[in-house]
Amino acid sequence: MKKRNFLAAGLLGVGSVAMAASGKKNLACRAEAGPVLLTVTGAIGAGNRGALDPALDQMMAKQKLQFNRAHTFDFAALAALPQVVIKPTLEYDGKQHTLSGPLLGEVMDAAGASAASDVLLRAVDGYAVQASMADIRKYRFIVATHLDGKPIPLGGLGPLWAVYDADSFADIMAKPLSARFTLCPWGMYHMEAKA
């Protein structure tokens, strides 16, 4: 049994090295190497996956999603996009934290959804909020993948969080801390581009 575990670990290590050696520029063209973390549907480009499969896309089916095609991102595909760092004061502990990830607008562009006027952001717990692309670009929303230098864990606020630097905008800072992040679903896994 120990031999099997050793061989499996070795194969994983070789695969990781090969993926790293392939370079970031190839990430946009390839199929996902890891699990899909984000699915973008609606008014998108050609997409890189087909229609919703009610049997295999259980959470999406239970949340009443429907689509004929989608653009999906794994962690490596999101990490291949230019990264942005923000430092908002979070409502959960009233402390400033460092969050990083690609701009949400650039994720939408990568999915071929540049012409979208609104985006419905959906979290794993069913929380959904619609934001205009104008606000997404104005407030420089990011798809946060890291919190204080570490990947955001599932079961916490991640693995993805649509969030902005609330401390940088006077109109958001005028709100109580508990009301500053209503447009920011943590545990985000789906975005629907609306034309």
Phi and psi in degrees as a GROMACS rama.xvg file:
@    title "Ramachandran Plot"
@    xaxis  label "Phi"
@    yaxis  label "Psi"
@TYPE xy
-63.7384  -35.4651  LYS-2
-62.7662  -42.1571  LYS-3
-60.9924  -45.8152  ARG-4
-61.7343  -40.9288  ASN-5
-63.2181  -45.2742  PHE-6
-64.7665  -42.7866  LEU-7
-61.8093  -43.1656  ALA-8
-63.9449  -40.2966  ALA-9
-63.3736  -42.0529  GLY-10
-65.261  -40.0792  LEU-11
-61.8529  -42.0647  LEU-12
-63.1048  -43.7775  GLY-13
-63.1626  -42.2532  VAL-14
-62.6422  -39.6204  GLY-15
-65.2718  -41.7783  SER-16
-65.0273  -41.8061  VAL-17
-63.5927  -40.7329  ALA-18
-63.7303  -43.4636  MET-19
-64.0318  -37.2801  ALA-20
-71.113  -21.9557  ALA-21
-69.9125  -17.7943  SER-22
87.2743  150.747  GLY-23
-68.6676  -29.9239  LYS-24
-66.0855  -21.0333  LYS-25
-82.7939  -11.9396  ASN-26
-63.9401  -35.7008  LEU-27
-69.2817  -23.9571  ALA-28
-94.2235  -17.8012  CYS-29
-97.1603  164.935  ARG-30
-72.8137  161.152  ALA-31
-59.6932  139.605  GLU-32
-92.9398  -25.204  ALA-33
-121.577  -176.679  GLY-34
-65.2548  144.942  PRO-35
-67.1447  127.987  VAL-36
-104.47  -26.9616  LEU-37
-139.533  131.923  LEU-38
-119.737  126.775  THR-39
-112.063  127.809  VAL-40
-128.613  -179.083  THR-41
92.7633  -133.968  GLY-42
-79.7507  75.1255  ALA-43
-118.932  179.575  ILE-44
-74.9444  -148.151  GLY-45
-65.5005  -26.6811  ALA-46
79.6181  169.672  GLY-47
-129.543  13.9944  ASN-48
-149.842  163.371  ARG-49
-86.2932  -156.732  GLY-50
-70.4183  162.431  ALA-51
-57.0447  133.968  LEU-52
-110.313  103.91  ASP-53
-56.9828  -27.4237  PRO-54
-75.807  -37.8071  ALA-55
-102.829  -21.167  LEU-56
-101.48  58.0273  ASP-57
-55.7641  -49.2396  GLN-58
-64.4214  -43.184  MET-59
-63.8497  -40.3751  MET-60
-64.9891  -41.2598  ALA-61
-67.6179  -27.2785  LYS-62
-91.6636  14.5508  GLN-63
63.8308  31.7504  LYS-64
-78.0199  149.945  LEU-65
-143.727  133.795  GLN-66
-161.313  153.148  PHE-67
-95.4802  -23.9444  ASN-68
-153.795  161.245  ARG-69
-151.217  164.067  ALA-70
-116.657  124.272  HIS-71
-111.701  153.164  THR-72
-131.562  132.806  PHE-73
-97.814  -178.167  ASP-74
-60.2677  -42.9704  PHE-75
-63.5592  -38.7386  ALA-76
-66.2747  -38.6169  ALA-77
-69.2958  -38.6228  LEU-78
-69.1969  -23.0124  ALA-79
-75.0497  -18.3439  ALA-80
-79.2867  155.254  LEU-81
-55.9818  135.233  PRO-82
-97.9538  144.7  GLN-83
-123.569  143.73  VAL-84
-114.852  132.051  VAL-85
-127.701  161.262  ILE-86
-137.52  66.633  LYS-87
-80.0727  157.882  PRO-88
-84.2341  122.622  THR-89
-91.9985  146.362  LEU-90
-67.9752  -22.7307  GLU-91
-73.7554  -31.6982  TYR-92
-134.784  0.458359  ASP-93
68.5571  18.6231  GLY-94
-114.625  154.559  LYS-95
-79.2007  134.694  GLN-96
-131.234  156.292  HIS-97
-97.7502  123.575  THR-98
-119.76  144.243  LEU-99
-142.218  154.551  SER-100
161.993  178.431  GLY-101
-75.1819  154.962  PRO-102
-61.6884  136.34  LEU-103
-60.2954  -37.1128  LEU-104
-61.0063  -36.552  GLY-105
-73.957  -30.605  GLU-106
-64.8056  -43.4842  VAL-107
-62.4222  -41.2726  MET-108
-60.9701  -42.9274  ASP-109
-63.6041  -27.7173  ALA-110
-86.0681  0.2144  ALA-111
77.7175  26.3529  GLY-112
-111.203  31.233  ALA-113
-60.5447  -29.7091  SER-114
-87.1037  0.833502  ALA-115
-62.965  142.938  ALA-116
-97.2657  -29.5717  SER-117
-138.58  158.104  ASP-118
-135.234  129.473  VAL-119
-93.1137  118.834  LEU-120
-100.793  126.059  LEU-121
-123.709  135.825  ARG-122
-103.121  163.712  ALA-123
-62.3754  -25.9276  VAL-124
-85.4177  4.12929  ASP-125
95.751  -11.323  GLY-126
-61.5576  131.259  TYR-127
-138.277  139.726  ALA-128
-142.84  141.115  VAL-129
-101.945  133.62  GLN-130
-128.766  147.045  ALA-131
-77.5823  149.506  SER-132
-61.9705  -31.4498  MET-133
-60.9132  -44.5824  ALA-134
-69.4405  -38.2654  ASP-135
-59.2725  -40.537  ILE-136
-78.6046  -39.5728  ARG-137
-61.4313  -47.5312  LYS-138
-87.8942  1.32205  TYR-139
51.8925  53.173  ARG-140
-54.4488  142.778  PHE-141
-119.36  159.411  ILE-142
-96.2698  91.625  VAL-143
-69.2654  129.604  ALA-144
-112.239  -18.8104  THR-145
-129.962  142.033  HIS-146
-126.428  120.233  LEU-147
52.3314  41.825  ASP-148
82.3336  1.39515  GLY-149
-121.645  146.451  LYS-150
-55.1978  140.438  PRO-151
-77.2603  122.892  ILE-152
-79.2712  149.979  PRO-153
-66.5237  136.379  LEU-154
98.0947  -13.7937  GLY-155
-107.527  -118.18  GLY-156
-103.305  6.14017  LEU-157
-123.809  -162.394  GLY-158
-79.9318  -11.7751  PRO-159
-125.741  144.492  LEU-160
-139.268  120.134  TRP-161
-80.4387  114.267  ALA-162
-152.418  158.194  VAL-163
-129.559  171.223  TYR-164
-87.8884  85.7177  ASP-165
-55.5893  -30.6097  ALA-166
-67.1844  -13.7639  ASP-167
-93.069  -1.87036  SER-168
-128.582  120.21  PHE-169
-59.5198  -39.262  ALA-170
-66.382  -31.7845  ASP-171
-79.4074  -39.8901  ILE-172
-63.5079  -22.5194  MET-173
-70.4349  -17.6658  ALA-174
-84.0016  155.658  LYS-175
-61.5194  152.135  PRO-176
-52.8207  -38.8029  LEU-177
-68.0497  -13.9769  SER-178
-110.987  4.94092  ALA-179
-79.7968  -18.1877  ARG-180
-120.355  28.1861  PHE-181
-65.8789  -23.551  THR-182
-90.2388  10.6995  LEU-183
-121.807  81.8559  CYS-184
-73.6138  126.524  PRO-185
-87.1666  158.919  TRP-186
67.9267  29.0009  GLY-187
-70.2729  136.92  MET-188
-134.275  -9.7922  TYR-189
-143.773  141.357  HIS-190
-132.316  133.412  MET-191
-112.345  116.96  GLU-192
-81.8114  128.071  ALA-193
-113.909  131.231  LYS-194
